[in-house]
Amino acid sequence: MTDQQHAAAVPGPGTAPGEEPRAHGEAASARPADSGPAPEVPRRFRRDRRQKMLGGVCAGLGRQCDMDPVIFRIVLAVLAATGGIGLIFYGFAWLFVPYDEEEENEVRKLLTGRVDGQALTAVLFALVGCGVFLSMLKNGSVLTFAVVLSLLLAGAGYWSQNRGAIDPDPLAAQAVADAPPEAQAPPVPASYPSWWRDPIVKDGSHVGGTGYMWGPPETLDRDVAAALNIARGTSRPDLRTERERRQRGPRPIGGRIFLLALLAGGLGTGLTWHDQALGTSLQTGLAAALIVFGLGIVLSSFRGRTGAGTIFLAVITAGLLAASAALPKDIDTHWVRTNWTPATAADVRPRYQLGTGVGTLDLSLVDLAKGQTVKTDAQVGAGRLKVIVPKDATVRLTIEVGVGDIQLPGDNKKDVDVEPGKHKQVTLPPTTGGKDGGTFDLDLQVGAGQAEVARATS
């Protein structure tokens, strides 16, 4: 056998025994051409379990944007206190964004019946944020500040995430694609240095912390250990004994949280009861109670535990806060009985208004001439509005009741039909046998309660 035949018979590298050897050109064409480093796959936003304080949302944002998570924590706390936007964003991000090693979020767990404390806390955050946001809808300055701060945070995160990206040169990319493949050294992982921290060891050979200013205790311990190793001149940390932690069973704190919430709600309502409208006073007390519930649930993540009753009470409080924000602003906290009795047409005022209570507008003493028209408005925030009109006058009525009942002459007093958004527009002719007098044009409005129109008996 000649040398050429022997070389042809020996299988080359990558050729299985018994398989025909491939030609050099065929093998070369089978190898994929190295067209440069593979493009980096964009990293998806995921919550970070290792560096989390509550749900890992801020830790995931810090890793995604290459920023310190404490920046997001402080800003979201400010947004939560000012307009509730921080709680809304954190709650929905906690619900819809899974952990980095999982593909299932908390919403899917809730829909499949796997309810745990994290999902309930995320729902509570979202509900509390919506309640606070609804209570601040008429406060334009606070909402403007929250929106501007949100835009600034989003802009800072976008700049930090994309500041190290370099636009590719199309000519250079074409030249690299047309060049023949050549042997290259293994790619060196290139990373742009972070703008908010510097690595302790440039080559990354030590086992150090993440550099977070605020993180779990084990992270801080790793940072201190790495600093001591650098001071000693070593790149690898020595073995260290872990700190012994006291094993404490969780203590129930739901009762204390409930009592504190009652105290905060009563104090907030009591301080504003005599100076503010009913809706504002209730919003102050309910918001104070909701803050206590939220802080208690957050505290239970570190010490103690709260049951489902605390979550349920917090959800009920958030619903009551949203309902109190929809109350009319003219409802007063003082229940008053008022009688308006003008004697002549000149004494009839253009408007009669009462916050809370029973207001009676008696027009029976007003004697109108034929063809004379008197127009007036009467409003009651919450309570009862009663109007007494003469027998010989034509009455044009426009009645609006937010929630309640409307009673007209001839209706059964026992037939009370309470409905939301009642509206009536009717004209009552003078009673039979009376003289033809003038006309009353009345616009009656009641926020919550009853509007009644009656004819004078004499």
TABELRA-V189691 format. One record per residue. N is the residue number from 1. RES is the residue in three letters. OMEGA is omega in radians with two decimals (* if undefined). Layout:
N & RES & OMEGA
N & RES & OMEGA
//
This chain:
1 & MET & -3.13
2 & THR & 3.14
3 & ASP & -3.12
4 & GLN & 3.11
5 & GLN & 3.12
6 & HIS & 3.12
7 & ALA & 3.12
8 & ALA & -3.11
9 & ALA & -3.10
10 & VAL & 3.13
11 & PRO & 3.13
12 & GLY & 3.13
13 & PRO & -3.13
14 & GLY & 3.14
15 & THR & -3.12
16 & ALA & 3.10
17 & PRO & -3.12
18 & GLY & -3.12
19 & GLU & -3.13
20 & GLU & 3.10
21 & PRO & -3.14
22 & ARG & 3.11
23 & ALA & -3.10
24 & HIS & -3.13
25 & GLY & 3.13
26 & GLU & 3.11
27 & ALA & -3.14
28 & ALA & -3.14
29 & SER & 3.14
30 & ALA & -3.14
31 & ARG & 3.11
32 & PRO & 3.12
33 & ALA & 3.14
34 & ASP & -3.11
35 & SER & 3.11
36 & GLY & -3.13
37 & PRO & -3.14
38 & ALA & 3.14
39 & PRO & -3.10
40 & GLU & 3.14
41 & VAL & -3.14
42 & PRO & -3.11
43 & ARG & -3.11
44 & ARG & -3.14
45 & PHE & 3.11
46 & ARG & 3.05
47 & ARG & -3.09
48 & ASP & -3.13
49 & ARG & -3.04
50 & ARG & -3.06
51 & GLN & -3.04
52 & LYS & 2.96
53 & MET & 3.06
54 & LEU & -3.12
55 & GLY & 3.14
56 & GLY & -3.12
57 & VAL & -3.13
58 & CYS & 3.09
59 & ALA & 3.09
60 & GLY & 3.08
61 & LEU & 3.10
62 & GLY & 3.10
63 & ARG & -3.12
64 & GLN & -3.07
65 & CYS & -3.10
66 & ASP & 3.11
67 & MET & 3.10
68 & ASP & -3.14
69 & PRO & -3.13
70 & VAL & 3.07
71 & ILE & 3.11
72 & PHE & -3.13
73 & ARG & -3.13
74 & ILE & -3.10
75 & VAL & 3.13
76 & LEU & 3.06
77 & ALA & 3.09
78 & VAL & 3.12
79 & LEU & 3.09
80 & ALA & -3.11
81 & ALA & -3.05
82 & THR & -3.08
83 & GLY & -3.13
84 & GLY & -3.10
85 & ILE & 3.13
86 & GLY & 3.11
87 & LEU & 3.13
88 & ILE & -3.13
89 & PHE & -3.10
90 & TYR & -3.12
91 & GLY & -3.12
92 & PHE & 3.06
93 & ALA & 3.09
94 & TRP & -3.10
95 & LEU & -2.95
96 & PHE & -3.12
97 & VAL & -3.14
98 & PRO & 3.04
99 & TYR & -3.05
100 & ASP & 3.14
101 & GLU & -3.13
102 & GLU & 3.08
103 & GLU & -3.08
104 & GLU & -3.12
105 & ASN & -3.07
106 & GLU & 3.13
107 & VAL & 3.13
108 & ARG & 3.09
109 & LYS & 3.11
110 & LEU & -3.11
111 & LEU & 3.12
112 & THR & 3.05
113 & GLY & 3.13
114 & ARG & -3.07
115 & VAL & 3.09
116 & ASP & -3.09
117 & GLY & -3.12
118 & GLN & 3.14
119 & ALA & 3.13
120 & LEU & 3.11
121 & THR & 3.10
122 & ALA & 3.08
123 & VAL & 3.11
124 & LEU & 3.11
125 & PHE & -3.12
126 & ALA & -3.13
127 & LEU & 3.12
128 & VAL & 3.11
129 & GLY & 3.11
130 & CYS & 3.10
131 & GLY & 3.11
132 & VAL & 3.14
133 & PHE & 3.11
134 & LEU & 3.11
135 & SER & -3.12
136 & MET & -3.06
137 & LEU & -3.10
138 & LYS & 3.09
139 & ASN & -3.03
140 & GLY & -3.10
141 & SER & 3.14
142 & VAL & 3.13
143 & LEU & 3.10
144 & THR & 3.10
145 & PHE & -3.13
146 & ALA & -3.14
147 & VAL & 3.13
148 & VAL & 3.12
149 & LEU & 3.10
150 & SER & 3.13
151 & LEU & 3.10
152 & LEU & 3.12
153 & LEU & 3.12
154 & ALA & 3.10
155 & GLY & 3.10
156 & ALA & 3.11
157 & GLY & 3.12
158 & TYR & 3.13
159 & TRP & -3.12
160 & SER & -3.11
161 & GLN & -3.02
162 & ASN & -3.07
163 & ARG & -3.12
164 & GLY & -3.11
165 & ALA & -3.12
166 & ILE & 3.13
167 & ASP & -3.12
168 & PRO & 3.08
169 & ASP & -3.08
170 & PRO & 3.12
171 & LEU & 3.13
172 & ALA & 3.12
173 & ALA & 3.11
174 & GLN & 3.13
175 & ALA & 3.11
176 & VAL & -3.13
177 & ALA & -3.12
178 & ASP & -3.09
179 & ALA & 3.11
180 & PRO & -3.13
181 & PRO & 3.12
182 & GLU & -3.13
183 & ALA & -3.12
184 & GLN & 3.07
185 & ALA & 3.09
186 & PRO & -3.10
187 & PRO & 3.10
188 & VAL & -3.14
189 & PRO & -3.13
190 & ALA & 3.10
191 & SER & 3.13
192 & TYR & -3.09
193 & PRO & -3.13
194 & SER & -3.09
195 & TRP & -3.09
196 & TRP & 3.09
197 & ARG & 3.06
198 & ASP & 3.11
199 & PRO & -3.10
200 & ILE & 3.07
201 & VAL & -2.99
202 & LYS & -3.10
203 & ASP & 3.08
204 & GLY & -3.07
205 & SER & -3.12
206 & HIS & 3.08
207 & VAL & -3.08
208 & GLY & 3.14
209 & GLY & -3.08
210 & THR & -3.11
211 & GLY & 3.13
212 & TYR & 3.08
213 & MET & -3.10
214 & TRP & -3.10
215 & GLY & 3.12
216 & PRO & -3.09
217 & PRO & -3.10
218 & GLU & 3.09
219 & THR & 3.13
220 & LEU & 3.10
221 & ASP & 3.13
222 & ARG & 3.10
223 & ASP & 3.14
224 & VAL & 3.13
225 & ALA & 3.12
226 & ALA & 3.11
227 & ALA & 3.11
228 & LEU & 3.11
229 & ASN & 3.12
230 & ILE & 3.12
231 & ALA & 3.11
232 & ARG & -3.13
233 & GLY & 3.12
234 & THR & 3.14
235 & SER & 3.11
236 & ARG & -3.11
237 & PRO & 3.05
238 & ASP & 3.10
239 & LEU & -3.14
240 & ARG & 3.12
241 & THR & 3.12
242 & GLU & 3.14
243 & ARG & -3.14
244 & GLU & -3.14
245 & ARG & 3.12
246 & ARG & 3.14
247 & GLN & -3.13
248 & ARG & 3.07
249 & GLY & -3.13
250 & PRO & 3.13
251 & ARG & 3.11
252 & PRO & 3.14
253 & ILE & -3.11
254 & GLY & 3.14
255 & GLY & 3.12
256 & ARG & 3.12
257 & ILE & 3.13
258 & PHE & 3.12
259 & LEU & 3.10
260 & LEU & 3.10
261 & ALA & 3.06
262 & LEU & 3.13
263 & LEU & -3.14
264 & ALA & 3.12
265 & GLY & 3.10
266 & GLY & 3.13
267 & LEU & -3.14
268 & GLY & 3.11
269 & THR & -3.12
270 & GLY & -3.12
271 & LEU & -3.10
272 & THR & -3.04
273 & TRP & -3.06
274 & HIS & -3.05
275 & ASP & -3.05
276 & GLN & 3.06
277 & ALA & -3.08
278 & LEU & -3.13
279 & GLY & 3.13
280 & THR & 3.13
281 & SER & 3.11
282 & LEU & 3.11
283 & GLN & 3.13
284 & THR & -3.14
285 & GLY & -3.13
286 & LEU & 3.10
287 & ALA & 3.09
288 & ALA & 3.10
289 & ALA & -3.14
290 & LEU & 3.08
291 & ILE & 3.13
292 & VAL & 3.10
293 & PHE & -3.14
294 & GLY & 3.11
295 & LEU & 3.10
296 & GLY & 3.11
297 & ILE & 3.07
298 & VAL & 3.13
299 & LEU & -3.14
300 & SER & 3.07
301 & SER & -3.10
302 & PHE & -3.10
303 & ARG & 3.10
304 & GLY & 3.13
305 & ARG & 3.07
306 & THR & -3.12
307 & GLY & 3.13
308 & ALA & 3.11
309 & GLY & 3.11
310 & THR & 3.08
311 & ILE & -3.13
312 & PHE & 3.12
313 & LEU & 3.11
314 & ALA & 3.10
315 & VAL & 3.10
316 & ILE & 3.12
317 & THR & 3.09
318 & ALA & 3.09
319 & GLY & 3.09
320 & LEU & 3.10
321 & LEU & 3.09
322 & ALA & 3.12
323 & ALA & 3.13
324 & SER & 3.10
325 & ALA & -3.14
326 & ALA & 3.13
327 & LEU & 3.06
328 & PRO & -3.08
329 & LYS & -3.11
330 & ASP & 3.09
331 & ILE & -3.10
332 & ASP & 3.13
333 & THR & -3.13
334 & HIS & 3.12
335 & TRP & -3.02
336 & VAL & 3.00
337 & ARG & -3.05
338 & THR & 3.07
339 & ASN & 3.06
340 & TRP & -3.07
341 & THR & 3.06
342 & PRO & -3.10
343 & ALA & -3.13
344 & THR & 3.13
345 & ALA & 3.13
346 & ALA & -3.14
347 & ASP & -3.12
348 & VAL & -3.13
349 & ARG & 3.11
350 & PRO & -3.09
351 & ARG & 3.01
352 & TYR & -3.03
353 & GLN & 3.10
354 & LEU & -3.13
355 & GLY & -3.10
356 & THR & 3.12
357 & GLY & -3.12
358 & VAL & 3.10
359 & GLY & -3.12
360 & THR & 3.10
361 & LEU & -3.08
362 & ASP & 3.12
363 & LEU & -3.06
364 & SER & -3.13
365 & LEU & -3.10
366 & VAL & -3.12
367 & ASP & -3.11
368 & LEU & 3.05
369 & ALA & -3.12
370 & LYS & -3.12
371 & GLY & 3.13
372 & GLN & -3.12
373 & THR & 3.09
374 & VAL & -3.10
375 & LYS & 3.09
376 & THR & 3.10
377 & ASP & 3.09
378 & ALA & -3.08
379 & GLN & 3.03
380 & VAL & -3.12
381 & GLY & 3.12
382 & ALA & -3.13
383 & GLY & -3.06
384 & ARG & 3.07
385 & LEU & -3.14
386 & LYS & -3.14
387 & VAL & 3.12
388 & ILE & -3.07
389 & VAL & 3.13
390 & PRO & -3.11
391 & LYS & -3.02
392 & ASP & -3.10
393 & ALA & 3.00
394 & THR & -3.05
395 & VAL & 3.01
396 & ARG & -3.01
397 & LEU & 2.92
398 & THR & -3.00
399 & ILE & 3.06
400 & GLU & 3.11
401 & VAL & 3.14
402 & GLY & 3.06
403 & VAL & 3.13
404 & GLY & -2.99
405 & ASP & 3.10
406 & ILE & 3.13
407 & GLN & 3.12
408 & LEU & 3.10
409 & PRO & -3.10
410 & GLY & 3.12
411 & ASP & 3.09
412 & ASN & -3.10
413 & LYS & -3.13
414 & LYS & -3.12
415 & ASP & -3.12
416 & VAL & -3.10
417 & ASP & -3.10
418 & VAL & 3.13
419 & GLU & 3.06
420 & PRO & 3.03
421 & GLY & 3.12
422 & LYS & -3.13
423 & HIS & 3.10
424 & LYS & 3.07
425 & GLN & -2.99
426 & VAL & 3.08
427 & THR & -3.14
428 & LEU & 3.09
429 & PRO & 3.08
430 & PRO & -3.10
431 & THR & -3.11
432 & THR & 3.11
433 & GLY & 3.13
434 & GLY & 3.11
435 & LYS & -3.11
436 & ASP & -3.13
437 & GLY & -3.12
438 & GLY & -3.04
439 & THR & 3.00
440 & PHE & 3.08
441 & ASP & -2.98
442 & LEU & 3.04
443 & ASP & -3.04
444 & LEU & -3.13
445 & GLN & 3.08
446 & VAL & 3.13
447 & GLY & 3.12
448 & ALA & -3.13
449 & GLY & -3.04
450 & GLN & 3.01
451 & ALA & -3.07
452 & GLU & 3.06
453 & VAL & -3.09
454 & ALA & 3.06
455 & ARG & 3.07
456 & ALA & -3.11
457 & THR & -3.13
458 & SER & *
//
